[in-house]
Amino acid sequence: MNKIVINIEGMHCESCKSRVEKALLKENEIISAKVNLKEKNAEIEYEKLNKKDIKNIIETLGFKVK
């Protein structure tokens, strides 16, 4: 299992947070995703997935990964 913390720009409300978490958890290789609105980041535990795939999931929603 791998763990990563990704900084996300553009989240402003609980709805944004929820959208990111739901999108990440739809991916079979992601075990857990905890988005922190105040810190503007996501802590993600995943299996055989690369960081580019995770970035693409978030940016598809209209947010920017730092």
DSSP file (Angstrom, degrees, kcal/mol; ACC not computed):
  #  RESIDUE AA STRUCTURE BP1 BP2  ACC     N-H-->O    O-->H-N    N-H-->O    O-->H-N    TCO  KAPPA ALPHA  PHI   PSI    X-CA   Y-CA   Z-CA
    1    1 A M              0   0    0      0, 0.0     2,-0.3     0, 0.0    46,-0.2   0.000 360.0 360.0 360.0 140.7    0.0    0.0    0.0
    2    2 A N  E     -A   46   0A   0     44,-3.2    44,-2.4    45,-0.0     2,-0.4  -0.813 360.0-157.0-113.6 155.3    1.2    3.5   -0.8
    3    3 A K  E     +A   45   0A   0     -2,-0.3     2,-0.3    42,-0.2    42,-0.2  -0.998  14.3 171.3-135.5 138.3    0.3    6.8    0.8
    4    4 A I  E     -A   44   0A   0     40,-2.4    40,-3.1    -2,-0.4     2,-0.5  -0.993  24.0-146.7-144.5 148.5    0.4   10.3   -0.6
    5    5 A V  E     -A   43   0A   0     -2,-0.3     2,-0.5    38,-0.2    38,-0.2  -0.985  21.5-167.7-115.6 123.4   -0.7   13.8    0.4
    6    6 A I  E     -A   42   0A   0     36,-2.7    36,-2.3    -2,-0.5     2,-0.4  -0.938  16.1-135.8-115.8 130.3   -1.7   16.0   -2.6
    7    7 A N  E     -A   41   0A   0     -2,-0.5    59,-2.2    34,-0.2     2,-0.4  -0.688  23.5-162.8 -83.1 135.1   -2.3   19.7   -2.4
    8    8 A I  E     -C   65   0B   0     32,-3.0     2,-0.3    -2,-0.4     3,-0.3  -0.976   5.9-157.1-126.3 128.3   -5.4   20.9   -4.2
    9    9 A E  E    S+C   64   0B   0     55,-3.7    55,-2.1    -2,-0.4     3,-0.1  -0.802  70.5  38.9-100.8 145.0   -6.3   24.4   -5.3
   10   10 A G  S    S+     0   0    0     -2,-0.3     2,-0.5     1,-0.3    -1,-0.2   0.366  70.0 130.5 105.0  -3.9   -9.8   25.6   -6.0
   11   11 A M        +     0   0    0     -3,-0.3    -1,-0.3     1,-0.1     3,-0.1  -0.716  17.8 159.2 -83.9 129.1  -11.8   23.8   -3.3
   12   12 A H        +     0   0    0     -2,-0.5     2,-0.3     1,-0.2    -1,-0.1   0.542  54.4  21.1-124.7 -13.1  -14.1   26.4   -1.5
   13   13 A C  S  > S-     0   0    0      1,-0.1     4,-1.9    24,-0.0     3,-0.3  -0.898  82.9 -90.8-151.3 174.9  -16.8   24.4    0.2
   14   14 A E  H  > S+     0   0    0     -2,-0.3     4,-2.6     1,-0.2     5,-0.2   0.813 121.2  59.7 -62.4 -31.2  -18.0   21.1    1.6
   15   15 A S  H  > S+     0   0    0      2,-0.2     4,-2.5     1,-0.2    -1,-0.2   0.909 104.7  49.0 -64.5 -41.6  -19.5   20.2   -1.8
   16   16 A C  H  > S+     0   0    0     -3,-0.3     4,-2.2     2,-0.2    -2,-0.2   0.939 111.8  49.4 -60.5 -47.7  -16.1   20.5   -3.4
   17   17 A K  H  X S+     0   0    0     -4,-1.9     4,-2.4     1,-0.2    -2,-0.2   0.922 111.7  48.4 -57.3 -47.1  -14.6   18.3   -0.7
   18   18 A S  H  X S+     0   0    0     -4,-2.6     4,-2.7     1,-0.2     5,-0.2   0.894 108.9  53.2 -63.3 -42.4  -17.3   15.7   -1.2
   19   19 A R  H  X S+     0   0    0     -4,-2.5     4,-2.2     2,-0.2    -1,-0.2   0.908 110.8  46.8 -60.4 -43.2  -16.9   15.7   -5.0
   20   20 A V  H  X S+     0   0    0     -4,-2.2     4,-2.4     2,-0.2     5,-0.2   0.941 113.3  48.1 -65.9 -47.6  -13.2   15.0   -4.8
   21   21 A E  H  X S+     0   0    0     -4,-2.4     4,-2.5     1,-0.2    -2,-0.2   0.931 113.2  47.7 -59.1 -46.8  -13.5   12.3   -2.2
   22   22 A K  H  X S+     0   0    0     -4,-2.7     4,-1.0     1,-0.2    -1,-0.2   0.905 111.8  49.7 -62.6 -42.5  -16.3   10.5   -4.2
   23   23 A A  H  X S+     0   0    0     -4,-2.2     4,-0.5    -5,-0.2     3,-0.4   0.907 113.1  46.7 -63.9 -42.1  -14.3   10.7   -7.4
   24   24 A L  H >< S+     0   0    0     -4,-2.4     3,-1.2     1,-0.2     6,-0.3   0.914 109.9  52.6 -66.3 -42.4  -11.2    9.3   -5.8
   25   25 A L  H 3< S+     0   0    0     -4,-2.5    -1,-0.2     1,-0.3    -2,-0.2   0.654  95.6  69.4 -72.7 -14.3  -13.1    6.5   -4.1
   26   26 A K  H 3< S+     0   0    0     -4,-1.0     2,-0.4    -3,-0.4    -1,-0.3   0.770  80.7  91.1 -69.8 -25.2  -14.7    5.4   -7.3
   27   27 A E  S X< S-     0   0    0     -3,-1.2     3,-1.5    -4,-0.5    -3,-0.0  -0.596  76.5-143.1 -74.6 124.9  -11.2    4.2   -8.4
   28   28 A N  T 3  S+     0   0    0     -2,-0.4    -1,-0.1     1,-0.3    -3,-0.0   0.799  96.7  56.5 -60.1 -31.8  -10.7    0.6   -7.5
   29   29 A E  T 3  S+     0   0    0     19,-0.1    18,-2.6    18,-0.1     2,-0.6   0.589  86.8  91.0 -80.2  -9.7   -7.1    1.0   -6.6
   30   30 A I  E <   -B   46   0A   0     -3,-1.5    16,-0.3    -6,-0.3     3,-0.1  -0.788  51.2-176.9 -91.3 121.1   -7.7    3.8   -4.0
   31   31 A I  E     -     0   0A   0     14,-2.3     2,-0.3    -2,-0.6    15,-0.2   0.890  67.8  -2.5 -83.5 -44.8   -8.2    2.3   -0.6
   32   32 A S  E     -B   45   0A   0     13,-1.6    13,-2.4     2,-0.0     2,-0.4  -0.996  54.5-168.8-149.4 151.7   -9.0    5.6    1.3
   33   33 A A  E     -B   44   0A   0     -2,-0.3     2,-0.6    11,-0.2    11,-0.2  -0.941   4.4-177.4-144.3 118.1   -9.2    9.3    0.5
   34   34 A K  E     -B   43   0A   0      9,-2.5     9,-2.7    -2,-0.4     2,-0.5  -0.955  10.9-161.5-119.6 112.0   -9.5   12.0    3.2
   35   35 A V  E     -B   42   0A   0     -2,-0.6     2,-0.7     7,-0.2     7,-0.2  -0.801   3.4-157.1 -97.0 131.6   -9.9   15.5    1.8
   36   36 A N  E  >> -B   41   0A   0      5,-3.1     5,-1.7    -2,-0.5     4,-1.2  -0.918   5.0-169.8-110.3 107.9   -9.1   18.4    4.2
   37   37 A L  T  45S+     0   0    0     -2,-0.7    -1,-0.2     1,-0.2   -26,-0.1   0.890  86.0  50.7 -64.8 -41.5  -10.9   21.5    3.1
   38   38 A K  T  45S+     0   0    0      1,-0.2    -1,-0.2     2,-0.1    -2,-0.0   0.909 118.0  37.6 -64.7 -43.3   -9.0   23.8    5.5
   39   39 A E  T  45S-     0   0    0      2,-0.1    -1,-0.2   -32,-0.0    -2,-0.2   0.575 104.2-132.5 -84.5 -10.3   -5.6   22.5    4.6
   40   40 A K  T  <5 +     0   0    0     -4,-1.2   -32,-3.0     1,-0.2     2,-0.3   0.922  66.6 105.7  58.1  48.3   -6.6   22.2    0.9
   41   41 A N  E   < -AB   7  36A   0     -5,-1.7    -5,-3.1   -34,-0.3     2,-0.4  -0.934  59.9-135.0-147.1 172.2   -5.2   18.7    0.5
   42   42 A A  E     -AB   6  35A   0    -36,-2.3   -36,-2.7    -2,-0.3     2,-0.6  -0.999   8.6-151.1-132.7 132.5   -6.1   15.1    0.2
   43   43 A E  E     -AB   5  34A   0     -9,-2.7    -9,-2.5    -2,-0.4     2,-0.4  -0.920  26.3-173.5-101.9 119.1   -4.5   12.2    2.0
   44   44 A I  E     -AB   4  33A   0    -40,-3.1   -40,-2.4    -2,-0.6     2,-0.5  -0.948  20.4-163.5-125.3 131.5   -4.8    9.1   -0.2
   45   45 A E  E     +AB   3  32A   0    -13,-2.4   -14,-2.3    -2,-0.4   -13,-1.6  -0.956  29.5 161.0-108.5 129.7   -3.9    5.4    0.4
   46   46 A Y  E     -AB   2  30A   0    -44,-2.4   -44,-3.2    -2,-0.5   -16,-0.2  -0.933  32.7-144.9-147.1 165.1   -3.7    3.4   -2.8
   47   47 A E  S    S-     0   0    0    -18,-2.6     2,-1.8    -2,-0.3    -1,-0.2   0.516  80.3  -4.2 -99.2-115.8   -2.4    0.2   -4.4
   48   48 A K  S    S+     0   0    0    -47,-0.0     2,-0.4     2,-0.0   -19,-0.1  -0.460  97.0 114.4 -86.5  66.3   -1.1   -0.1   -8.0
   49   49 A L        -     0   0    0     -2,-1.8     2,-0.2   -20,-0.1    -3,-0.1  -0.970  57.6-131.3-132.5 146.1   -1.9    3.4   -9.2
   50   50 A N    >>  -     0   0    0     -2,-0.4     4,-1.5     1,-0.1     3,-0.6  -0.642  24.4-113.8 -99.6 163.8    0.5    6.1  -10.3
   51   51 A K  H 3> S+     0   0    0      1,-0.2     4,-2.5    -2,-0.2     5,-0.2   0.804 114.2  60.8 -63.8 -30.7    0.5    9.7   -9.1
   52   52 A K  H 3> S+     0   0    0      2,-0.2     4,-2.4     1,-0.2    -1,-0.2   0.891 103.1  51.2 -64.3 -39.4   -0.4   11.0  -12.6
   53   53 A D  H <> S+     0   0    0     -3,-0.6     4,-1.9     2,-0.2    -1,-0.2   0.907 110.8  48.1 -63.9 -42.1   -3.6    8.9  -12.5
   54   54 A I  H  X S+     0   0    0     -4,-1.5     4,-1.8     2,-0.2    -2,-0.2   0.926 111.3  50.7 -63.8 -44.5   -4.6   10.4   -9.2
   55   55 A K  H  X S+     0   0    0     -4,-2.5     4,-2.8     1,-0.2     5,-0.2   0.908 108.6  52.4 -58.9 -43.7   -3.8   13.9  -10.4
   56   56 A N  H  X S+     0   0    0     -4,-2.4     4,-1.9     1,-0.2    -1,-0.2   0.878 105.3  54.5 -62.6 -38.9   -6.0   13.3  -13.5
   57   57 A I  H  X S+     0   0    0     -4,-1.9     4,-0.6     2,-0.2    -1,-0.2   0.932 114.0  41.5 -59.3 -46.2   -9.0   12.3  -11.4
   58   58 A I  H ><>S+     0   0    0     -4,-1.8     5,-1.2     1,-0.2     3,-1.0   0.917 114.7  49.3 -70.1 -44.8   -8.8   15.5   -9.4
   59   59 A E  H ><5S+     0   0    0     -4,-2.8     3,-1.3     1,-0.3    -1,-0.2   0.770  99.7  66.0 -71.0 -24.5   -8.1   17.8  -12.3
   60   60 A T  H 3<5S+     0   0    0     -4,-1.9    -1,-0.3     1,-0.3    -2,-0.2   0.793  97.4  57.2 -62.2 -27.7  -11.0   16.3  -14.3
   61   61 A L  T <<5S-     0   0    0     -3,-1.0    -1,-0.3    -4,-0.6    -2,-0.2   0.544 127.5-100.5 -80.5  -7.9  -13.3   17.8  -11.7
   62   62 A G  T < 5S+     0   0    0     -3,-1.3     2,-0.2     1,-0.4    -3,-0.2   0.533  83.5 122.0 100.9   8.2  -11.9   21.3  -12.4
   63   63 A F      < -     0   0    0     -5,-1.2     2,-0.5   -43,-0.0    -1,-0.4  -0.632  57.9-123.9-100.3 162.2   -9.4   21.6   -9.5
   64   64 A K  E     -C    9   0B   0    -55,-2.1   -55,-3.7    -2,-0.2     2,-0.5  -0.906  12.3-146.2-110.9 130.1   -5.7   22.1   -9.7
   65   65 A V  E      C    8   0B   0     -2,-0.5   -57,-0.2   -57,-0.2   -24,-0.0  -0.837 360.0 360.0 -93.8 127.3   -3.1   19.8   -8.2
   66   66 A K              0   0    0    -59,-2.2   -58,-0.1    -2,-0.5    -1,-0.1   0.440 360.0 360.0 -83.9 360.0    0.0   21.6   -6.9
